[in-house]
Amino acid sequence: MVIIMKVNGIKFTLSGRLGFFKKPDVNVKTYFTYNNIHKVALLGLLGAVLGLKGYRNSEMFGIKKEEYPEFYQKLSSLKISIVPNSERGYFTKKVQYFNNSVGYASGEEGGNLMVFEQWLENPSWDIYLLNDGGVAKEIWDKLCDYLLNDKSVYIPYLGKNDFHANISNVQIVELIPCTSNFINSLLVGELEYLDDDKTINNDPPFVFTEYAPIAMEKGYNFYKFGRTIFTNCKVNVLLKDVYQNDDMFLNFY
């Protein structure tokens, strides 16, 4: 007799009118954004909901440089799965131009900084969260309570504090560990894992991929990167941490 161990997770839709998750490798003339919210940014957003300290709080409260910000210390073991609510996982982006004239923004004459930023338009994701014991129970229970009851200590936003985040359709979901050759969420892997001759429902194949932060380096809190993939192609390797919820097969990382 095979016993299937079901676990409970929490699911919600995260959306907004605009989003901007700055890529750190390009910092001249135009600032570019990741297409999807990445794990570190998502943990920061959840930290804001809970009222956990961030980067600037760490400096203000004298936390040692080799330590992580509080939100990452307490939430980094949380497993996440992200499903883009867009055709083939791609969101429309437009470059916006504006002047930053607060005075301390630039050393140029007049203190005026001309900024070009690439913004996501109407981004939306279904987010699944799973705690398999890595996050303290009191933190997990508080996070579930705050999400389910529309509570937040700080206002969550999508990369910039004027891009407010909407958290909706929150529900507890049942997750069943499984194996699957087709994944409906973002997955972390390599392109050689994919077989584009076989797709979900035999639809035309598509692959959207980008290198994005999946963790933080201890010390200076640099990003650790991984290849994130959204595809309808068959995956020819067995991925770790795959769970099923209804008809969705989700890779958690």
N, C-alpha and C positions, 0 to 999 in steps of 0.2 A: 504493500500500500504506500503510495506516494503522498506525502503531506506538503501542500503548497503553503508557504508562509506569506500571508498577505500582510502588508503594512499600510499605515495611513500616512498620507502626505497632505499638502495643502496646495490648492491651485487658485490662481487669480489672473485676470487680464490686466496688463500694464500698458497704458497708452497715453498719448498726449498730442497736442497740436504740432509741436516741434520737439526735436531732440538733437543733442550735440555731445558726442563722446569722443573727445579730442585724441587724435593720434599723436603720440609724442615724438615721432621720428621726422615730422615735417613741421618746421616752425618759421618758415620764410614766406612772406607775402600772404599766403592763404593757409588757414588752419583747416584740416580735413577731419572728418568724423568716421568712426566705425559704422558699419551698416546696422549692426545689432548691438543691443546693450550687452556688455561683457560681464563676466562673473564678478570682477572686483567692483565695477560700478553698481551692479545689482546688490551686492553685499553692503555697499555704502548707502544705497537707498533704503535697504531694510534696517540698517543701523540708524538712519535718520528717524524712521518710524518708531524705533525703540528708544531713541534719545541717547545712543552711544556716541562717544567722542570720536572725532575724525582726525584728519591730518593736522589742521591748525590747532585743534584742542590739545593734541599731543605736544606740540611746541609750547603752548601756553602753560600747560601743567607740568612741564619739565620731564616728560617721559623720555627715557633713554633712546638715543638714535637707533640702536640695534633692535628695539622692540617695535612691534607693529602698532598701528592705531587701534584703539579699543574695538571699533566695529569689526576689524579683521581678526583680532585676537579671539573674539567671542563667536564669530560667525563663519570663519574660514572652513570649518569642517562640514558646514551645511552643503548638501548636494543639491544641485539645481539642474533643471532641464528647461530649455527655451524653445518655444514654437513660434516662429514669425507668422503673423497674420497678414501675409501679403503674397502676391503671386510669385512663386518661385523664390520666396525669401528676400526679395529686393524691395527696398523703400526708395521712393523718389527723393532726390537731394537737389538743393539749389544753393549756390554761393550767394551770400548776403554781404553787403558792404555797409559799414557804419563807422562813425567817428567816436572814439573814446576820449573825452575831453575832461576827465575828472581831475587832471593836473598831475597826479602821480603815475599815470599810465605810461608816460613816455618821457624820455630825456630830450626829445626834440624841442625845437623852439616853439613856444606857445603851449607846450604840454599836450598836444593833440596827436593821438595815435590812430592811424587809419587801419581798420581791421577788415579782413575778408574771412568769412567763416562759411563752411559748408554745413548746412542744417538738414536734418531729416524732416520730412513732411509727413505728418499724421502716422507716426510709428505706432505699432501695436504688437504685443506679444502675449501669448499664454505662457505663464510662468508656473512651473511645478517645483515645489520644495520638499525635500526628504531629509529627515534627521534619523540617521541610523545609530545614534548614540554619541556622535562626536561633539555635538552642541549640548551644553548643560540643559537639563530638563526645564529648569525655571525660565531660561531664556527662550527655549522653543515654545513652551506653553504661553509665555507672554506675547511672543510674536504671533502665534495663532490667534490669540485673543484680540490683539490689536488689529490684525487684518480682517478677521471675521466681523468685528464690531466697529469698523471704520474709525479707528483711533490712531493718532500719531503724535509724537512729541514734537518733532520738527516737520516742516512741509517737505514731502519728497519731490524731487525734480529729476528731469531727464538730462543730466549733464550740465545744465546751467540753471541758476536759481530763479530765472524768469521763465523757464520751461516747466511748468507744473506738471506733475505726473498724476494720472488718474488710475486708481486701483479699484477694480470692479469685479463682479461675478466671482466673489471669493467663496470657496467651498472646500470642505474636507473630501479627499478622494481616496479610493482604495487602489493601492499599487501592488501588482503581482510580479515578482521576479520572473524573468523569462529570457529566452534567446530568440532573436529575430534577425532575418537578413534584410529587413526593410525597417528604416527608422524614420519616424514622423517629426522628430525634433532636430535641432542642431546636434551634431556629433563632433567629437574631437578625434581626429585621425589623420590619415594621409590619403591622397587621391588614388594611390595604387590599391587601396582597399576596395575600390568601386568597380562594378561590372555594369557598364551602360547598355549591355544587350538585354538586360532584364530590369524592368521597372515596375513600380506599383501600378496595378491595373493596366499594364502594358501601354501606359501613356508615353509620349515622347520624352526622352531623358533630359534632365536638367541638373546642373551642379552650380551652387553658389558657395564660394569659399573665400575666407580671409583669415590672416593671422591676427589673433586678438588675445588680450590678456586673459589668462585662466587662473593666475595666482600672483603672489607678490614675493619678491626676494627679501629675505631678512637682512636688515642693515639699513640701506637707503630707500627701501620700499619701492625698488624698481619692479616693473612688470615682468612676469614670466609669460611667455607666449606659447600658444598652441594653434594648430590649424583647425578652425571650425568650419564645418561643412553642413550645408542644407541641400538635400538631394532626394530624388525619388528612385535612384538607382539601387541595385542590390549591393549589399555590403558583404564582402567575401571573407571577413574575419569575424570572430566572436568578440563583440565588445563587452567590456565590463559594465556593470551597473545599468543594465537594461531592464525596464519595468513596463508592464502593460497597464493602461487605464482605459477601460472600455475598448474602443478599436484603435487606440493610439499606442504606438511603441516608442518609448522615450529613453534616450541616453542621458544619464545623469553624470555630472562631473563636478 
